[in-house]
Each structure stands twice: as C-alpha cells, then as structure tokens.
Amino acid sequence: MIRRASLPSLPRRQRGVVLFISLIVLVAMALAGIAMIRSVDTSLGIAGNIAFRQASLQAAERGMSTAYSFLAASTGTVLNSDNIGAGYYSSLAADSNWFDTSTWGSAVDVYPGSTDAAGNRIRYLIHRMCTTSNVAYNDGTNQCATYTPTGGTTSGSTMQVGSYQFASSPSVYYRITTRVDGPRNSVSITQTTVLITTAS
C-alpha cells in the first residue's frame, strides 16, 4: 500500500486588519497624550496668572499706604489746592479710562524709575471728592462729600435722650486710585476711599 506524504498546509493570506486597528489605537493614544499636555500647560498658565494677580494686589496696598501717608501729613489748607507733583487733585476727575496709560501721566511712582522686588511698577493718583478745584471744601461754590460726626455730652452717655450733641470737625472723602503694572503684562487697578479730618 502506497502512502502519500501529506503536504503542510499553507497559512492563509494575511489581510492586515490587526495592524490597521493597532495604528488607529496608537494615533488615538497620541492625541490623548497631546491633549493632556495642553491641559496641564493651560492649568499651569492659569495658576501663574493668578499668582501674578495676587502679587499685584499686594503691591497696590503699598501704593495706597504711600498715598494715605501724603494725605495724613498734609496740614492746614494744603489739600485745598492741586499738587500735580504729588499726584493730588483737589476735585474729582472726569470719567477716566484707568487702563489708558495717558491717564497716568501725572501719577506718582512709588519706586521712581524702578519696580519692587516682584517686578511691579506702582503708581497712584489722589482725588478730593469735590466738584471744584483749588478752593476750600466749605466754599460756597464747592460741593464735597463730607462726614461730620456728632458726639460728646456734658452729662451721661452720648446716647442719652436729650443730651447735648457737639459737632466735631468735618471729614472730607478722598479717593486713591492705584495702578500696578506687573510681569506678563498684568495690570491691576484698585480704588480706595478714605476720610481725612479737616482743620477746625
């Protein structure tokens, strides 16, 4: 009896389906990786910008404190007149665009020609909250935002019914506007209103 040698079966022709699917998965994973990197970069950028903004707000406190020191040191009728060199105006300015650099031409630099340690340039302007400049706050032609506290009595508490009330010297409102130009072109504008008691 003659036996025929069996021939090995040939593998079926590869169609490349697995390779095609693998390439699609690889591309999807690459896109997911790129998206994750961009998300992390965006998060870091936002966190950095928030940190710069916080630093600029702290710098604005320095500007406000310097401006207040000027107001507190001004005695007599000094605050009745403009003092452009000190960034002081004895009346309110017209509506201003505080983000326009031309508005800050006469502002005072807290660090003239320089910046603080964090790279912030700090400037301020002071406006007396009055309608007319270069006149006293109580001049007949002027209208100012003032506050006149009452208190004091010859007997008992100031809250006592029928007790005498004595008006003290009025206080005038002043507006301090501070601009901080920081790193990465960050700009912070803050406004603070303070009361300064006038000379009696």
Number of C-alpha atoms within 10 A of each C-alpha: 3 4 5 6 6 6 6 6 6 6 6 6 6 7 8 9 8 10 10 11 11 12 11 12 12 12 12 12 12 12 12 12 12 12 12 12 12 12 12 12 12 12 12 12 12 12 12 13 15 12 11 21 18 13 18 26 18 12 25 26 16 18 27 25 12 15 24 20 11 14 18 11 9 13 12 10 12 14 20 17 16 19 14 14 10 16 21 25 24 25 24 17 14 6 6 8 10 15 12 9 9 9 12 18 10 15 20 22 19 19 13 10 7 12 16 13 7 12 15 22 24 27 27 27 25 31 20 28 22 23 16 18 20 15 19 19 27 12 10 8 10 15 15 19 14 19 15 12 12 14 14 15 15 10 9 11 12 16 12 10 8 8 15 17 14 13 11 14 14 19 18 19 19 26 21 22 21 27 28 26 19 21 16 9 7 13 17 20 16 16 14 13 14 13 18 16 16 16 10 7
